[in-house]
Amino acid sequence: MTYQTKGTCATKIDFEIKDGKVCNVVFAGGCNGNTQGVARLVEGMPAEEVIKRLKGIKCGFKSTSCPDQLANAVSAALNA
């Protein structure tokens, strides 16, 4: 799935949900080290747990962040 982010330096997130687990997360743009770290940390994690852990994280004065956008993306995929 490809998710177009809103309000972050990353412009999109590609990912899959297999057997209820998040995998193959790749951010386009954003802080390279941070987005790679987030992607590796959530690899194989249950989708609901990704949402629970990342939802609501903010980046500086922004109302969202790349982790928050990933939570939104996973939530959207589950509700599709």
Helices and strands as residue ranges (DSSP letters): E 2-4, E 10-18, E 21-29, H 32-42, H 47-54, H 66-78
